[in-house]
Structure formats: C-alpha cells, structure tokens
Amino acid sequence: MKKLKLIILYLLLATALAAAAISAGAWYWAERPVDLAADRVNYVIEPGSRPRAIARTMNQAGIQVNPDAFALLARLTGLDKQLQAGAYEAVQGDGPRVLLERMANGDMTQTRLTLVEGWTYKRIRQALRDDPKVKQTLEGVSDEELLERLGASSSSTEGLFFPDTYVFAPGTSDFDVLRRAYHAQHQLLERLWNERDPDLPLQTPYEALILASIVEKETGHSNDRSRVAGVFVNRLRLGMPLQTDPTVIYGMGDAYQGRIRKKDLTTDTPWNTYTRNGLPPTPIASPGRAALLAVLHPEEHKFLYFVSRGDGTSEFSPNLAAHNRAVAKYILGRRN
C-alpha cells in the first residue's frame, strides 16, 4: 500500500513539474522578443480576423510568430475576443504577449496627410495616390459615383474637401480620408453660412464656396483676404464681371503652362470671368476657413480693382483710372 502511495506521489510530482515546465516554457515564449525583418514592422489587421489569421498576417509582414501558439496564448489570456482591427507596429523587443495586448488595447499606429488650402481636387487625389500608407480604392471610380457615395448634391467634386491635416491609421482608404474632408467642409460651410453678414449677393452656401475658392487663389497676404473678398462682392452687386485670372487658369486646364496670354482672357470657358458675368459654375480649388470667413464677412469699402504689388500684398483702387496707374507702377514698372 505504501509503495502504491509512493508511486502516486511520484506521478503527481512529475505531473506538477511537467506543468511547471510547460508554464515556464509558455511564459518564456510569450515574453521572448519575436524575430523581425526590420527594426520596425508595420502590419494591418482586417476586421473579423481571428488570432491564427492575425499571426499569419504578421508572418507575411516579417514578424515571426507561431500561429498555433499565438492563438492558444490569445485564448488563455482572454484577449482573443478583444483584438481590434487596424494598423499596428511591431518593434524590436516585442514579445507575443506585448503584441497581443497592443492589439487588444487598440494601440494603433497613425500617420498624417496635409491637404493644402488652394489645392484643386486633382491635386488632392494625387496626394492620396502618392501616400504609400493610404489604401487605394478609388481607381476607376468616377466623380459622379464618388459624389453619390458621399451623399453630395453638387455636380462637381471641386472645393468640397476641407484643407487640413488628417491623422489616420496606415491602411485607411482614400475614400475614408476624402469622406472626412468632405464632412469637415460641409459642416463648416453650413455653420459659417448661418452666421454670414446680411445682404450679401450670394444666394446659397455653394455660391459662397465658389467665391471663397477664388479669394483663396487670389490672396497672397492674409491681411488682404477680407478686402479682396469685398472687391468681388462689390462687383457682384454692380453686375460687373469678376475678371480674375485664377478662374481663367482653371478653365484652361492642362493648356495652362504658367502664363496667361491676351487671347486666353478672351477665349470663353464656363470659368472665364472676363467673358462671363457672375460666379463660375463650380469652385476652382479648396478654400480654407479664413477664405470662407472673408467671403461671408467681407470688408466694406468702395474698391473695385486690385493688383499685386509683387511682395504678396495688393494695391486696391476704387476706379479704373486709379487701377491703371497702379498697374503701371507695380506691373509695367517691374517689366522695364
């Protein structure tokens, strides 16, 4: 009987030692730094991915993790149901447990992209295509389809996206970035329109967006922005053509090569404000908040003309005679 008890005791002890060894081995594996293909390795976890699939994704990215052991660790720690989709980064020294906890906490990596005031929609799309951390999903998608997906009522994509710096996880789609920029512009325009000055010669928020895009392109000095807006508002009230070069350039499209000739000013396009009165049919760029504010709260004055002084500021004139003198001084004078 004593011998049987002794055998059972030995078996229990061996089992305990084996369990301890397994636990120690598991702990060592969970804490031991994984092998990485570089000092920092980025990877993206798609929604709905289970731990074993996540481990395979990490392996493909250059993070050496055993899928079976990783899935077991996730289940034993209770983290398997907390793992969040998104973009993550593994760094030298990370072990499987650290990687699991990072994904369970949603500690994602982030990147940023700046859309600049005055950029056209074409330039914005190019910036999205050039960013390697933006997932490309809009190739082959027409502007009409994009507008429908955004829920936009306008017929043009131009000017609809708020210029700002957007922070997002690597792997975010180009559509998601555009959607954020669209909603930011839409909400800002709606709020500022409701706070506008009375009796402006603008009938809709979209008209304000169009005029703000012109002011954005015409203003090289922030202190002149409200005064430039006032010139255009005065012209609209009098029924005068806006006669602004940036609209002509926009209407020329790829034909513009850095210089406007006299025939360009007389060649009619929907955006040529020398040949057509009123506002062009669409914005010509993405205006920022300051340009929108300038248009909705323009400076009150009697100026109808302005010309660049060559230093980023403008000379303003109330009539054509004074404007011609300013042109002779600041434009023709520079050419002599």
GICORWO-V289322 format. One record per backbone hydrogen bond with DSSP energy under -0.5 kcal/mol. CO is the residue of the C=O (numbers start at 0). NH is the residue of the N-H. E is the energy in kcal/mol with one decimal. If there is no record, write none. Layout:
co-><CO & CO>
nh-><NH & NH>
e-><E & E>
This chain:
co-><0 & 1 & 2 & 3 & 4 & 5 & 6 & 7 & 8 & 9 & 10 & 11 & 12 & 13 & 14 & 15 & 16 & 17 & 18 & 19 & 20 & 21 & 22 & 23 & 24 & 25 & 26 & 27 & 28 & 29 & 31 & 34 & 38 & 40 & 42 & 43 & 44 & 45 & 49 & 50 & 51 & 52 & 53 & 54 & 55 & 56 & 57 & 57 & 58 & 61 & 61 & 62 & 63 & 64 & 65 & 66 & 67 & 68 & 69 & 70 & 71 & 72 & 73 & 73 & 73 & 74 & 78 & 78 & 85 & 86 & 87 & 89 & 90 & 93 & 94 & 95 & 96 & 97 & 98 & 99 & 100 & 101 & 101 & 102 & 105 & 110 & 112 & 112 & 113 & 115 & 118 & 119 & 120 & 121 & 122 & 123 & 124 & 125 & 126 & 129 & 130 & 132 & 132 & 134 & 134 & 137 & 139 & 141 & 142 & 143 & 144 & 145 & 146 & 146 & 156 & 159 & 161 & 163 & 163 & 164 & 165 & 167 & 168 & 171 & 172 & 173 & 174 & 175 & 176 & 177 & 178 & 179 & 180 & 180 & 181 & 182 & 183 & 184 & 185 & 186 & 187 & 188 & 189 & 190 & 191 & 192 & 196 & 199 & 203 & 204 & 205 & 206 & 207 & 208 & 209 & 210 & 211 & 212 & 213 & 214 & 217 & 220 & 221 & 223 & 224 & 225 & 225 & 226 & 227 & 228 & 229 & 230 & 231 & 232 & 233 & 234 & 234 & 235 & 243 & 243 & 244 & 245 & 246 & 247 & 248 & 249 & 251 & 252 & 258 & 260 & 260 & 261 & 262 & 265 & 268 & 270 & 271 & 272 & 284 & 285 & 287 & 288 & 289 & 290 & 291 & 292 & 294 & 295 & 298 & 304 & 306 & 312 & 312 & 313 & 314 & 316 & 316 & 318 & 319 & 320 & 321 & 322 & 323 & 324 & 325 & 326 & 326 & 327 & 330 & 331>
nh-><4 & 5 & 6 & 7 & 8 & 9 & 10 & 11 & 12 & 13 & 14 & 15 & 16 & 17 & 18 & 19 & 20 & 21 & 22 & 23 & 24 & 25 & 26 & 27 & 28 & 29 & 30 & 31 & 95 & 96 & 95 & 63 & 91 & 89 & 87 & 45 & 85 & 48 & 53 & 54 & 55 & 56 & 57 & 58 & 59 & 60 & 61 & 62 & 61 & 36 & 63 & 64 & 34 & 66 & 69 & 70 & 71 & 72 & 73 & 74 & 75 & 76 & 77 & 78 & 79 & 77 & 81 & 82 & 44 & 108 & 42 & 40 & 93 & 33 & 98 & 99 & 100 & 101 & 102 & 103 & 104 & 105 & 106 & 83 & 107 & 167 & 114 & 165 & 115 & 118 & 285 & 123 & 124 & 125 & 126 & 127 & 128 & 129 & 130 & 131 & 133 & 134 & 170 & 136 & 173 & 140 & 141 & 145 & 146 & 147 & 148 & 149 & 150 & 151 & 159 & 161 & 163 & 114 & 165 & 166 & 112 & 110 & 171 & 134 & 176 & 177 & 178 & 179 & 180 & 181 & 182 & 183 & 161 & 184 & 185 & 186 & 187 & 188 & 189 & 190 & 191 & 192 & 193 & 194 & 194 & 195 & 199 & 201 & 207 & 208 & 209 & 210 & 211 & 212 & 213 & 214 & 215 & 216 & 217 & 218 & 219 & 223 & 224 & 227 & 228 & 229 & 298 & 230 & 231 & 232 & 233 & 234 & 235 & 236 & 237 & 238 & 239 & 238 & 246 & 247 & 248 & 249 & 250 & 251 & 252 & 252 & 254 & 255 & 260 & 263 & 264 & 265 & 266 & 267 & 271 & 272 & 275 & 242 & 286 & 117 & 291 & 292 & 293 & 294 & 295 & 296 & 297 & 196 & 300 & 316 & 314 & 308 & 309 & 315 & 306 & 303 & 304 & 322 & 323 & 324 & 325 & 326 & 327 & 328 & 329 & 330 & 331 & 332 & 334 & 335>
e-><-2.4 & -2.4 & -2.1 & -2.5 & -2.6 & -2.4 & -2.4 & -2.7 & -2.6 & -2.7 & -2.6 & -2.7 & -2.7 & -2.6 & -2.9 & -2.6 & -2.5 & -2.9 & -2.9 & -2.9 & -2.8 & -3.0 & -3.1 & -2.7 & -2.6 & -2.8 & -1.9 & -2.0 & -0.6 & -2.4 & -0.6 & -2.6 & -1.5 & -2.9 & -3.0 & -0.6 & -1.7 & -1.6 & -2.5 & -2.4 & -1.8 & -2.2 & -2.4 & -2.4 & -2.2 & -1.4 & -1.0 & -2.8 & -0.8 & -1.7 & -0.6 & -1.0 & -0.5 & -0.6 & -2.8 & -2.3 & -2.2 & -2.6 & -2.3 & -1.9 & -2.8 & -2.1 & -0.6 & -1.3 & -1.6 & -0.6 & -1.7 & -0.7 & -3.2 & -2.1 & -2.3 & -2.7 & -2.1 & -2.9 & -2.4 & -2.6 & -2.6 & -2.2 & -1.8 & -2.3 & -2.2 & -0.6 & -2.5 & -1.9 & -2.1 & -2.7 & -0.6 & -3.1 & -0.6 & -2.1 & -2.1 & -2.1 & -2.6 & -1.7 & -2.1 & -2.0 & -2.2 & -2.2 & -0.9 & -0.7 & -1.7 & -0.5 & -3.2 & -0.6 & -2.3 & -2.2 & -0.5 & -2.4 & -2.7 & -1.9 & -2.3 & -2.0 & -1.1 & -2.4 & -1.5 & -0.5 & -0.6 & -2.8 & -0.6 & -0.5 & -2.1 & -3.5 & -1.9 & -2.7 & -1.8 & -2.3 & -2.7 & -1.9 & -2.2 & -2.7 & -2.4 & -2.2 & -2.2 & -2.1 & -2.8 & -2.6 & -2.1 & -2.7 & -2.1 & -2.1 & -2.8 & -2.5 & -1.5 & -0.6 & -0.8 & -1.4 & -0.6 & -1.2 & -1.6 & -2.1 & -2.3 & -2.5 & -2.5 & -1.9 & -1.4 & -2.4 & -2.5 & -1.6 & -1.9 & -1.5 & -0.7 & -1.7 & -1.1 & -2.9 & -2.2 & -1.7 & -1.7 & -1.7 & -1.8 & -2.4 & -2.4 & -2.2 & -2.4 & -2.1 & -1.6 & -0.9 & -2.3 & -0.6 & -1.0 & -1.0 & -2.5 & -2.1 & -2.2 & -1.5 & -1.0 & -0.7 & -1.8 & -1.5 & -0.5 & -0.9 & -1.2 & -0.9 & -0.8 & -0.7 & -1.6 & -1.0 & -1.2 & -1.9 & -0.8 & -2.8 & -1.8 & -2.5 & -2.2 & -1.9 & -2.1 & -1.5 & -0.6 & -2.6 & -0.6 & -2.3 & -3.2 & -2.6 & -0.5 & -0.5 & -1.9 & -2.4 & -2.0 & -1.9 & -2.8 & -1.7 & -2.0 & -2.7 & -2.3 & -1.9 & -3.1 & -2.4 & -2.2 & -0.9 & -0.9 & -1.0>
